């Protein structure tokens, strides 16, 4: 199950440890990540929850011999997001009925309505067609992990959905093309990792502001290309073309 009581940093730490020092069984992981107090091992609850999350997210696998191994050598956050999107779409089997909603609630509450900031998530999520009730504890864990991944910030009990420019740039850097139509970039590449479009098909503010920051800092160029037969974005700017800048 993805909605476990986890925080974020421990997920990446375990994944990277397994990439560099795995395979490893639960005892080795406990000796590595759990602290000692009065010569006694600390609680293993967080480690157990983290391993369940990592397996549910398809980034770590438990072998028949009890050892855990990473499922790829890729960047942790990008690999996790790619799998979460596959779980959301049903192309990767979910370990729990709530798992597809890990990114679906991001889509429903923030991206599709173009609403970057939302409070009282517990009420907003549970009026959606979730298969089972989603508790405050689960949503607090979701907010922590979402912030760690770079999807926004926890704010006064709510969440500000703002895709961090660094994360967006990492996704752009994974694109096979140096430049191309925005429509192809969004639909064929960015959507592999994260939802991005409002109900009207425009770029959601949660992504738009990051693109503008990256443009302002010289990481990308956004152009009109009026004769290009593809969709334009960013409102009155009518941007149709994106180019990745070296350096």
Secondary structure, DSSP 8 states (H G I E B T S, - for coil): --SSS--SHHHHHHHHHHHHH--B-HHHHHHHHS-EETTEE---HHHHHHHHHHHHTTSEEE-TTS-EEES-SS-HHHHHHHHHHHHHHTSS--SSTTTTHHHHHHIIIIITTT--EE--HHHHHHTS--SS---HHHHHHHHHHHHHHTSEEEETTEEEE---HHHHHHHHHT-S-SEEEHHHHHHHTGGGT---B-TTSSB-HHHHHHHHHHHHTTSEEEE--TT-SS--BSGGG-B-EEEE---
